[in-house]
Amino acid sequence: MLEIQILRDQKDRAIAGLKKRGFSDERLLIIDQIVALDDLRKDQQTQLDVQLNERNTLSDEIGNLFKSGKAQEANQLKIKVQAIKEAAETLEVKLQQTKSDLDAMLVSLPNIPHANVPEGRTPEDNKVHQAWDGEFPTLPAGALPHWELAEKYNLIDFKLGAFITGSGFPLYRGKGARLQRALINYFLDQARRAGFEEILPPFMVNADSAYGTGQLPDKEAQMYYMEKDDLYLVPTAEVPVTNMYRGQIVSESDLPIKLTAYTPCFRREAGSYGSDVKGLNRVHQFDKVEIVQFEHPSRSYETLQAMVNHVSHLMESLELPYRILHLCGGDMGFTSATTYDFEVYSAAQQKWLEVSSVSNFESFQANRMKIRFKDEKGKMQLVHTLNGSALALARIVAALLENNQTENGIRLPQVLVPYTGFEFIGAEE
């Protein structure tokens, strides 16, 4: 949630940023409406404080009058106190309504894009931040897409997963399951070596947690909701991990706080159809290792670059062709101030597949969750939050299978062999 002070003190920046997200001049009027509502809130709060102070003062005076035997004067003041009480109750109702209206407007506003975010409305307007300058895999004649490789080598059973649960819930088996587990362990070990504390969070969250990171109300339609328990299956480890510090004041000396977690991720992905959803390209349940940081505002963009470098290292160690896109204002997530997407090249499909998003949310999430620190001058500030996929397994597995296929089977990158216990997947297996 945006800080109102930003809309007051940096209005030109807010207007320029929201225009990058496609806001029209008419929609931008919400900035003035929010400021006006906040002014009204402050005025109502001041009036209420005056009335409550006057009521308390008169109540003390009534007590003294009764002690002094001046019951008649005390009773007259009691009438006045009752009138003040009723007026204060009426004003309290108005104040709560003003706060509710103000919150509703603030929640509807996305984060302000950083100045370096490219202009644009659609994914086609995203800018290539780092292109792939190496060679693409040379595949044997008759190369297969990953869903056919998975069936040929008995690695993933899409039909059985659909039978057990439904479309988009793959069942991994044999070396496919072992490869999945190996990737999770490898990614966690790499994050731990980079200084991230490993977390194993709950796989379900409450509405307050989903609101804190911005999944609610913006992405409610994409989440699996359990009505009887009023809980949501996690769409990403970002949600439970970032909420670990909700409502807390952290020590400035503890920043940055670096956390990593593996979770399955559950996303309804409503409205996704066609060839783009085949196999592992788009599924409702997938595994992912997430990295999350809480950082001092003055260092958050240096930290963002370090996180981008970490994900780049993972891609290079897996020997996968990749590129990095800088998302334009119209394609960024609701809560992000700037986002870099990693895409891996899927050789058999001859297309790029997104496997990671690394984002700086600045103070947007922290303002919702009230995650603060006290600076050296004793002033309370909001931390900056950042996160990234390091990495999302489904499409990484797709690329590993396709790009490493040979005439006789699939050869895995050497970095995974200590984790899998095998380096080759062949027909005889």
Order of alpha helices (4+ residues) and beta strands (2+ residues): alpha-alpha-alpha-alpha-beta-alpha-beta-alpha-beta-alpha-beta-beta-alpha-beta-beta-alpha-beta-beta-beta-alpha-beta-beta-beta-alpha-beta-beta-beta-alpha-beta-alpha-beta
